[in-house]
């Protein structure tokens, strides 16, 4: 007979012998409390056991049901844990099979895990690099700036530290409490094709420039020295001169676009007086409007005297392209506003007009090369279809962006958003390592 029932029998016997109900009840309660204390002790021993396979003792009554439920929950937990472990292993195996590199970083930017492709691309070593900040291993100045600005809306392109001829595109996605998932793609082949295309366009454009210059020169000579040409020949001559100039402009734009796409080494940056560039652009716009027999109101709003750190020729080209575009597509009697100001995201140069406007479905494709909303409109204005593509590339090289807002029949607004003045890289590195 179990000891509990012996205790109950003993309490009844004592009560009968001493003729005391109180003694019998007291003895029973003491036995009952000892039973609960014993089961609690067994549970405590089990909870503190280092043996994960240890089992609870078999008891009856309420404690038996409690122990059975705990055992059931433990079994369910082990099954869930095993299923989760199997899922993680499966995900890791499938990720290791990917051609793209995958890296996870914690909130501090230190390496937690990476797959085989990432190990090969960056030369990572598990025992040595795990727990190391990624920027200590990938020492690209552009990546350092990109990572600390924490604007991951677009990927960044860097060279592999193990093979400088390998070009990697890195996409960063944040998750959890500041953790980051990095996906690395080898785009060397794509970049080589892009460079081949740009080189081809650049070489062809360069070869075309000389004969076009000669043809254009002869046509201008004929125009100056042979005014006796009849009206029909003059009309043909004017068309030839116009188309030659248009082809020359196209070649120049192609050469510039090719240079922007293939020039990996950033040219020297200087402090640009954008206010002065805006004034010059307004003068050019007035001259262009006069040549097109248009009367336009061109307003200048210089709300900032701040200089812009950038490549002088490229900044000037972006400003001029947008202003001249506004002149071309604003009808006679229209208004153009040129502004330079400090905005929330940095420095903003914008050109707005009350011209013909652009339908919403075309806005996303406006910066594609040779994209035309209306081919006849481009031909009539002498445009090359490359102006906005050039502006987009210039903004990308200056870590900025081009925003376009337009409404058909009401006008357009083109805004170049430049980030806040860059901190020198040496100062950024010092702040990161000593802050």
C-alpha positions as CSV (number, residue, x, y, z in Angstrom):
1,X,0.0,0.0,0.0
2,X,1.4,3.5,-1.0
3,X,2.8,5.6,1.9
4,X,0.1,8.2,1.5
5,X,-2.7,5.7,2.3
6,X,-0.6,4.4,5.2
7,X,-0.5,7.9,6.5
8,X,-4.2,8.3,6.2
9,X,-4.8,5.0,8.0
10,X,-2.3,6.1,10.7
11,X,-4.2,9.4,11.3
12,X,-7.5,7.5,11.7
13,X,-5.9,5.0,14.1
14,X,-4.4,7.8,16.3
15,X,-7.8,9.6,16.4
16,X,-9.5,6.3,17.4
17,X,-6.9,5.4,20.0
18,X,-6.8,8.8,21.7
19,X,-10.5,9.5,21.0
20,X,-9.6,12.8,19.4
21,X,-11.1,13.9,16.0
22,X,-8.8,17.0,16.1
23,X,-5.7,14.8,16.3
24,X,-7.0,12.7,13.4
25,X,-7.6,15.7,11.1
26,X,-4.3,17.3,12.1
27,X,-2.4,14.2,11.3
28,X,-4.2,13.9,8.0
29,X,-3.4,17.5,7.0
30,X,0.3,17.0,7.9
31,X,0.4,13.9,5.7
32,X,-1.4,15.7,2.9
33,X,1.1,18.7,3.1
34,X,4.0,16.3,3.1
35,X,2.7,14.7,-0.1
36,X,2.4,18.1,-1.8
37,X,5.9,19.1,-0.6
38,X,7.3,15.8,-1.9
39,X,5.8,16.3,-5.3
40,X,7.0,19.9,-5.5
41,X,10.4,18.8,-4.6
42,X,10.3,16.2,-7.4
43,X,9.2,18.9,-9.8
44,X,12.0,21.2,-8.6
45,X,14.6,18.5,-9.1
46,X,13.3,17.9,-12.6
47,X,13.3,21.6,-13.5
48,X,16.9,22.0,-12.4
49,X,18.2,18.8,-13.9
50,X,20.8,19.1,-16.7
51,X,19.5,16.0,-18.3
52,X,17.2,17.1,-21.1
53,X,15.8,13.6,-21.3
54,X,14.9,13.3,-17.6
55,X,11.2,12.3,-17.0
56,X,8.9,13.3,-14.2
57,X,7.9,10.6,-11.7
58,X,4.6,8.8,-12.2
59,X,2.1,9.8,-9.5
60,X,-1.6,9.7,-9.2
61,X,-4.2,12.4,-8.4
62,X,-4.0,16.1,-9.3
63,X,-0.2,16.0,-9.3
64,X,-0.3,13.1,-11.7
65,X,-2.4,15.2,-14.1
66,X,-0.1,18.2,-13.7
67,X,3.0,16.1,-14.4
68,X,1.3,14.4,-17.4
69,X,0.4,17.9,-18.8
70,X,3.9,19.2,-18.3
71,X,5.3,16.1,-20.1
72,X,2.8,16.6,-22.9
73,X,3.8,20.3,-23.3
74,X,7.5,19.3,-23.2
75,X,6.9,16.8,-26.0
76,X,5.1,19.4,-28.1
77,X,7.9,21.9,-27.4
78,X,10.5,19.4,-28.5
79,X,8.6,18.6,-31.7
80,X,8.2,22.3,-32.5
81,X,11.9,22.9,-31.7
82,X,12.9,20.1,-34.0
83,X,10.6,21.3,-36.8
84,X,12.1,24.8,-36.4
85,X,15.6,23.4,-36.4
86,X,14.8,21.4,-39.5
87,X,13.4,24.5,-41.2
88,X,16.5,26.5,-40.4
89,X,18.7,23.8,-41.7
90,X,16.7,23.5,-44.8
91,X,16.7,27.3,-45.4
92,X,20.5,27.4,-44.8
93,X,21.1,24.6,-47.2
94,X,18.9,26.2,-49.9
95,X,20.6,29.6,-49.2
96,X,24.0,28.0,-49.6
97,X,22.9,26.7,-53.0
98,X,22.1,30.2,-54.2
99,X,24.4,32.0,-56.7
100,X,23.6,35.2,-54.9
101,X,25.5,36.0,-51.7
102,X,23.3,36.3,-48.5
103,X,24.5,38.0,-45.3
104,X,22.7,38.8,-42.0
105,X,23.9,41.6,-39.7
106,X,22.8,42.5,-36.3
107,X,21.6,45.9,-35.2
108,X,25.3,47.0,-34.7
109,X,26.2,46.0,-38.3
110,X,28.3,42.9,-37.2
111,X,28.3,39.7,-39.2
112,X,26.0,37.0,-37.9
113,X,25.7,34.5,-40.8
114,X,26.5,34.2,-44.5
115,X,26.2,31.7,-47.2
116,X,28.8,30.0,-49.4
117,X,28.5,32.6,-52.3
118,X,29.0,35.5,-49.9
119,X,32.0,33.8,-48.4
120,X,33.5,33.5,-51.9
121,X,32.6,37.1,-53.0
122,X,34.0,38.8,-49.8
123,X,36.5,36.3,-48.7
124,X,34.8,35.7,-45.3
125,X,36.2,33.3,-42.7
126,X,33.7,31.8,-40.2
127,X,36.0,31.6,-37.1
128,X,37.7,34.8,-37.8
129,X,35.1,37.2,-39.2
130,X,31.9,36.2,-37.3
131,X,31.0,39.1,-35.0
132,X,33.1,41.6,-36.9
133,X,31.6,44.8,-38.3
134,X,31.1,44.5,-42.0
135,X,32.6,47.9,-42.8
136,X,35.9,46.6,-41.3
137,X,36.0,44.0,-44.0
138,X,34.4,45.8,-47.0
139,X,36.5,49.0,-47.0
140,X,34.9,50.8,-49.9
141,X,34.5,54.5,-49.2
142,X,31.2,54.6,-51.2
143,X,29.9,51.6,-49.2
144,X,31.0,53.2,-45.9
145,X,29.0,56.3,-46.8
146,X,26.0,54.3,-48.1
147,X,25.9,52.1,-45.0
148,X,26.0,55.0,-42.5
149,X,23.5,57.2,-44.4
150,X,21.1,54.2,-43.9
151,X,19.2,55.1,-47.1
152,X,18.7,51.6,-48.6
153,X,16.1,52.5,-51.1
154,X,18.4,51.6,-54.0
155,X,21.3,49.1,-54.2
156,X,25.0,50.0,-54.3
157,X,27.7,48.7,-56.7
158,X,31.2,47.9,-55.3
159,X,34.2,45.8,-56.3
160,X,34.9,42.6,-54.6
161,X,37.7,42.8,-52.0
162,X,39.0,39.4,-53.2
163,X,38.9,40.1,-56.9
164,X,38.8,43.8,-58.0
165,X,37.6,42.8,-61.5
166,X,34.4,41.3,-60.0
167,X,31.6,43.9,-59.7
168,X,29.0,43.3,-56.9
169,X,25.6,44.8,-56.4
170,X,24.5,44.9,-52.8
171,X,20.9,45.3,-51.7
172,X,20.2,45.9,-48.1
173,X,16.8,45.2,-46.4
174,X,16.2,46.0,-42.7
175,X,14.1,43.7,-40.5
176,X,13.5,43.0,-36.8
177,X,15.0,45.6,-34.4
178,X,17.5,47.1,-36.8
179,X,18.9,43.8,-38.2
180,X,19.9,43.8,-41.9
181,X,19.7,41.3,-44.7
182,X,22.2,41.8,-47.5
183,X,21.9,40.2,-50.9
184,X,25.0,40.3,-53.1
185,X,24.8,39.7,-56.9
186,X,27.7,39.3,-59.3
187,X,26.9,41.8,-62.1
188,X,30.4,41.7,-63.7
189,X,29.0,40.4,-67.0
190,X,26.2,42.9,-67.1
191,X,28.7,45.8,-66.3
192,X,31.0,44.6,-69.0
193,X,28.2,44.6,-71.5
194,X,27.2,48.0,-70.4
195,X,30.8,49.3,-70.8
196,X,31.0,47.6,-74.2
197,X,27.8,49.3,-75.3
198,X,28.9,52.7,-73.9
199,X,32.3,52.3,-75.5
200,X,30.7,51.5,-78.9
201,X,28.4,54.5,-78.7
202,X,31.3,56.7,-77.6
203,X,33.5,55.5,-80.4
204,X,30.9,55.9,-83.0
205,X,29.9,59.3,-81.8
206,X,33.5,60.4,-81.7
207,X,34.0,59.2,-85.3
208,X,30.8,61.0,-86.4
209,X,31.7,64.3,-84.8
210,X,34.4,65.2,-87.2
211,X,32.5,64.7,-90.5
212,X,29.5,66.4,-89.0
213,X,31.6,69.4,-88.0
214,X,33.0,69.6,-91.6
215,X,29.5,69.3,-93.2
216,X,28.1,71.9,-90.8
217,X,31.0,74.2,-91.5
218,X,30.5,74.0,-95.3
219,X,26.7,74.6,-95.0
220,X,27.3,77.7,-92.9
221,X,29.9,78.9,-95.5
222,X,27.4,78.5,-98.3
223,X,24.8,80.4,-96.3
224,X,27.2,83.3,-95.7
225,X,28.9,83.5,-99.1
226,X,26.1,82.5,-101.5
227,X,23.1,84.6,-100.6
228,X,22.0,84.5,-104.3
229,X,20.5,81.0,-103.9
230,X,16.9,80.9,-105.0
231,X,14.2,80.4,-102.3
232,X,13.7,76.7,-103.0
233,X,17.4,76.0,-102.5
234,X,17.5,78.2,-99.4
235,X,14.7,76.2,-97.9
236,X,16.5,73.0,-98.6
237,X,19.8,74.5,-97.3
238,X,18.1,75.6,-94.0
239,X,16.7,72.1,-93.5
240,X,20.1,70.6,-94.1
241,X,21.7,73.0,-91.6
242,X,19.0,72.4,-89.0
243,X,19.3,68.6,-89.2
244,X,23.1,68.8,-89.2
245,X,23.0,70.8,-86.0
246,X,20.6,68.4,-84.5
247,X,22.9,65.5,-85.3
248,X,25.8,67.4,-83.8
249,X,23.8,67.9,-80.6
250,X,22.9,64.3,-80.6
251,X,26.5,63.2,-80.9
252,X,27.6,65.6,-78.1
253,X,24.9,64.2,-75.8
254,X,25.8,60.6,-76.6
255,X,29.5,61.3,-75.8
256,X,28.5,63.0,-72.5
257,X,26.2,60.1,-71.6
258,X,28.8,57.6,-72.4
259,X,31.3,59.4,-70.3
260,X,28.9,59.6,-67.3
261,X,28.2,55.8,-67.6
262,X,31.8,54.6,-68.0
263,X,33.8,57.0,-65.9
264,X,34.3,55.0,-62.7
265,X,36.7,57.4,-61.1
266,X,34.8,60.4,-59.9
267,X,36.2,63.7,-61.4
268,X,37.4,66.4,-59.1
269,X,34.7,68.0,-57.1
270,X,34.6,71.8,-56.5
271,X,32.4,74.3,-54.7
272,X,29.8,75.4,-57.3
273,X,28.2,78.8,-57.1
274,X,24.7,77.5,-58.1
275,X,23.1,80.9,-57.7
276,X,25.5,82.2,-60.4
277,X,24.8,79.1,-62.6
278,X,21.1,79.8,-62.3
279,X,21.6,83.4,-63.5
280,X,23.6,82.2,-66.4
281,X,20.9,79.6,-67.2
282,X,18.3,82.3,-67.2
283,X,20.3,84.3,-69.7
284,X,20.7,81.2,-71.9
285,X,17.0,80.6,-71.6
286,X,16.1,84.1,-72.8
287,X,18.4,83.8,-75.7
288,X,16.9,80.4,-76.6
289,X,13.4,81.8,-76.3
290,X,14.3,84.8,-78.6
291,X,15.7,82.4,-81.2
292,X,12.4,80.4,-81.0
293,X,10.4,83.7,-81.4
294,X,8.8,83.2,-77.9
295,X,8.0,85.8,-75.3
296,X,8.4,84.1,-71.9
297,X,8.5,85.4,-68.4
298,X,11.5,83.8,-66.7
299,X,11.6,84.3,-62.9
300,X,14.6,83.6,-60.7
301,X,14.1,82.7,-57.0
302,X,17.5,82.4,-55.2
303,X,16.6,81.6,-51.6
304,X,20.0,80.3,-50.7
305,X,23.6,81.4,-51.2
306,X,25.0,78.0,-50.3
307,X,27.5,76.5,-52.6
308,X,27.2,72.9,-53.9
309,X,30.1,70.4,-53.8
310,X,30.1,68.6,-57.1
311,X,31.6,68.3,-60.6
312,X,31.4,71.7,-62.1
313,X,30.6,70.7,-65.7
314,X,28.0,68.2,-64.7
315,X,26.2,70.5,-62.3
316,X,26.1,73.2,-65.0
317,X,24.9,70.6,-67.6
318,X,22.0,69.4,-65.3
319,X,20.8,73.0,-64.7
320,X,21.1,74.0,-68.3
321,X,19.3,70.9,-69.6
322,X,16.3,71.4,-67.4
323,X,16.0,75.2,-68.1
324,X,16.3,74.8,-71.9
325,X,13.8,72.0,-71.8
326,X,11.3,74.3,-70.1
327,X,11.8,76.9,-72.8
328,X,11.3,74.3,-75.5
329,X,8.0,73.0,-74.1
330,X,6.5,76.2,-72.8
331,X,4.3,78.0,-75.3
332,X,4.6,81.7,-76.2
333,X,3.5,83.9,-73.4
334,X,4.2,81.3,-70.7
335,X,6.1,81.5,-67.4
336,X,9.2,79.7,-66.1
337,X,10.4,79.8,-62.5
338,X,13.9,78.8,-61.6
339,X,14.7,78.3,-57.9
340,X,17.6,77.4,-55.7
341,X,16.9,76.7,-52.0
342,X,17.6,74.7,-48.9
343,X,15.0,71.9,-48.5
344,X,14.4,69.2,-45.9
345,X,16.5,66.6,-47.7
346,X,19.4,68.9,-48.6
347,X,19.7,71.4,-51.4
348,X,17.1,71.7,-54.2
349,X,17.3,73.2,-57.7
350,X,13.9,73.3,-59.5
351,X,12.5,74.5,-62.8
352,X,8.7,74.8,-63.1
353,X,6.6,76.0,-66.0
354,X,3.0,76.4,-67.1
355,X,3.6,74.7,-70.4
356,X,2.0,71.7,-72.1
357,X,2.6,69.3,-69.2
358,X,3.1,65.5,-69.4
359,X,0.5,62.7,-68.9
360,X,1.1,60.6,-65.7
361,X,1.7,57.4,-67.6
362,X,4.8,58.9,-69.3
363,X,6.5,60.3,-66.2
364,X,8.2,57.1,-65.0
365,X,9.9,56.7,-68.4
366,X,10.9,60.2,-69.1
367,X,14.6,59.7,-68.0
368,X,15.0,56.7,-70.4
369,X,17.3,57.5,-73.3
370,X,15.4,58.4,-76.5
371,X,12.0,58.0,-74.9
372,X,9.6,60.4,-76.5
373,X,6.1,61.3,-75.3
374,X,5.4,62.7,-78.7
375,X,8.0,62.1,-81.5
376,X,6.8,65.1,-83.6
377,X,7.2,67.4,-80.6
378,X,10.8,66.4,-80.2
379,X,11.6,66.8,-83.8
380,X,10.0,70.3,-83.9
381,X,12.1,71.5,-80.9
382,X,15.3,69.9,-82.1
383,X,15.7,67.8,-79.0
384,X,17.9,64.7,-78.8
385,X,15.9,62.7,-76.3
386,X,18.9,62.4,-74.0
387,X,18.7,65.5,-71.9
388,X,16.8,64.0,-68.9
389,X,18.8,60.7,-69.1
390,X,21.9,62.9,-68.7
391,X,20.4,64.8,-65.8
392,X,19.4,61.5,-64.1
393,X,23.0,60.1,-64.4
394,X,24.4,63.3,-63.1
395,X,22.2,63.2,-60.1
396,X,23.0,59.6,-59.4
397,X,26.7,60.4,-59.5
398,X,26.1,63.2,-56.9
399,X,24.0,60.8,-54.7
400,X,20.9,62.9,-55.4
401,X,17.8,62.3,-57.4
402,X,15.5,63.9,-60.0
403,X,11.9,64.4,-59.0
404,X,9.3,65.1,-61.7
405,X,5.8,66.4,-61.1
406,X,3.6,67.2,-64.1
407,X,0.0,67.5,-65.1
408,X,-1.2,67.5,-68.7
409,X,-2.2,71.0,-69.9
410,X,-1.0,72.7,-66.7
411,X,2.7,72.5,-66.6
412,X,5.6,70.6,-65.0
413,X,8.1,70.9,-62.2
414,X,11.6,69.2,-62.3
415,X,13.5,69.2,-59.1
416,X,17.1,68.1,-58.5
417,X,17.5,67.1,-54.9
418,X,21.1,67.1,-53.7
419,X,21.8,65.5,-50.3
420,X,23.1,67.7,-47.4
421,X,26.8,68.7,-47.8
422,X,28.9,65.6,-47.5
423,X,31.2,65.2,-44.5
424,X,34.8,64.5,-45.6
425,X,35.4,60.8,-45.7
426,X,38.4,61.0,-43.3
427,X,36.2,62.8,-40.7
428,X,33.5,60.1,-41.2
429,X,35.9,57.3,-40.6
430,X,37.2,59.0,-37.5
431,X,33.7,59.6,-36.1
432,X,32.8,56.0,-36.7
433,X,35.8,54.5,-35.0
434,X,36.0,57.0,-32.1
435,X,32.3,57.8,-31.6
